Amino acid sequence: MRILTVSPDLYRRHPIFLKQMHRLRAAVFGGRLEWDVSVTEGEERDRYDDFKPTYVLAVNERGIVAGCARLLPASGPTMLEYIFPELLEKGSLNPHPEMVESSRFCVDTSQTAGREGGQLHLVTRTLFAGIIEWSMANGYSQIVTATDLRFERILKRVGWPMRRLGDPVAIGNTIAIAGSLPADRVSFEQVCPPGYRSSRQIDSAPVRSAA
């Protein structure tokens, strides 16, 4: 399992991986979770894909995208403020330059051969580590996201607990929650799965690329 980060300047270099990502999102959000999302020709997209996000992809040994997340600076349009303001206690994020929003996190658990430590899939922890690593490398110290209570429990179990930004709210068939997560070396080392390697340097120590 390896992490691939696809920034806007790399979109044209990785069209196959991005196509797989959009298909995975359609299968998870439109299919398994039955969210009200837009799926066209088997791919899920929304307006936030037009704002040139960076995508963090977990790619398995067969070259298949097993998980993904989308990252956008919180200074620009965010899903939390424009789509889910009811999840925020004050209706606003109060964004700052070191805040990034993570959205469309999903994992194809059928592609990974078991759970790390009997609790969490390797691909999930690999994605957590990749998100934190990219955030640190690009000057972000805080990650905000809208998720659900089940995912909040996963974050707590792996030792990366989320600070709530408001009360849970029923949205469709999901109990949604907004939260904030630290992007720092302590968090990275907590979630990092065995075998995770890095070609990037953070704090002068090697920390990317999952084996």
Helices and strands as residue ranges (DSSP letters): E 2-6, G 8-13, H 15-25, I 26-32, E 39-40, E 43-44, G 47-51, E 54-59, E 65-73, H 79-82, G 85-87, E 99-107, G 109-111, E 115-116, E 120-121, H 122-137, E 142-148, H 149-157, E 163-164, E 169-171, E 174-182, H 185-191, E 201-202, E 205-206
